[in-house]
Amino acid sequence: MSQQREPSMYDEFSKQEAADYCGIKLTTVNYHLHRSKLLIPDKHRGQMPIFYRATLDTFKSLALRPWRKKQS
């Protein structure tokens, strides 16, 4: 029998998985990782940055603001 585990705040995401989870492009993840420094990896696996779900949730709520609609 296979058991499904509940999502954890410590689920690990690569850069591409983080982009998919946040609903943004990989280039946007790279920008915030290297230029704006708003996205900081929780650890590295070799040279690959790894992000926890909690980090991505915080990043989404603070850094990714929805565009404002133009007022008529």
NORCORGI-V181572 format. One record per residue. PHI is phi in whole degrees, 0 to 359 (999 if undefined). BURIAL is + if it has 9 or more other C-alpha atoms within 8 Angstrom, else -. Layout:
BEGIN
PHI:BURIAL + PHI:BURIAL
END
This chain:
BEGIN
999:- + 262:- + 258:- + 270:- + 265:- + 284:- + 301:- + 245:- + 290:- + 258:- + 302:- + 256:- + 230:+ + 280:+ + 297:+ + 294:- + 295:- + 296:+ + 298:+ + 296:+ + 296:- + 276:- + 75:- + 232:+ + 277:- + 300:+ + 297:- + 291:+ + 299:+ + 299:+ + 300:+ + 288:+ + 282:+ + 256:- + 262:- + 281:- + 62:- + 279:- + 242:+ + 244:- + 294:+ + 281:+ + 196:- + 235:+ + 246:- + 71:- + 258:- + 276:- + 289:+ + 237:+ + 242:+ + 272:+ + 304:+ + 299:- + 296:+ + 291:+ + 296:- + 295:- + 301:+ + 298:+ + 285:- + 263:- + 263:- + 258:- + 272:- + 292:- + 295:- + 283:- + 282:- + 289:- + 273:- + 274:-
END
